[in-house]
Amino acid sequence: MACPICNKESVPEYRPFCSKGCSDVDLHRWLTGSYAIDEKGEISHNTDVHDENIVLDED
C-alpha cells in the first residue's frame, strides 16, 4: 500500500502512512480544514499553502 501523502511504501507502525512525518501532515490537513467532509459524506481536499513548509522525516 502506498502512503497517501508521498506515495512511498507504507509501514505497519504508521499504516497507511510511511512515517510519522506523513502521518503528521495528514493530521495537520484535518486540523486546519484542508480536508473536509461534505453533507454527502465525501472528503474534499482544499490546497493548504502551509503544507509546503512541512518537512517530512526522511526515514
Residue pairs with C-beta under 8 A, 6 or more apart in sequence:
1 9
1 10
1 15
1 16
2 8
2 9
2 10
3 9
3 10
3 16
3 17
3 18
3 19
3 22
4 16
4 17
4 22
4 26
5 17
5 18
5 22
5 25
5 26
5 56
6 18
6 22
6 56
8 18
8 19
8 22
9 18
10 16
10 17
10 18
11 17
11 18
11 19
14 20
14 22
14 23
17 23
17 26
18 59
19 56
19 57
19 59
20 57
21 54
21 55
21 56
21 57
21 59
22 56
24 54
25 51
25 54
25 56
28 34
28 48
28 50
28 51
28 54
29 35
29 45
29 48
29 51
32 48
32 50
33 46
34 45
34 46
34 47
34 48
34 51
35 43
35 44
35 45
35 46
36 43
36 44
36 46
37 43
37 44
38 44
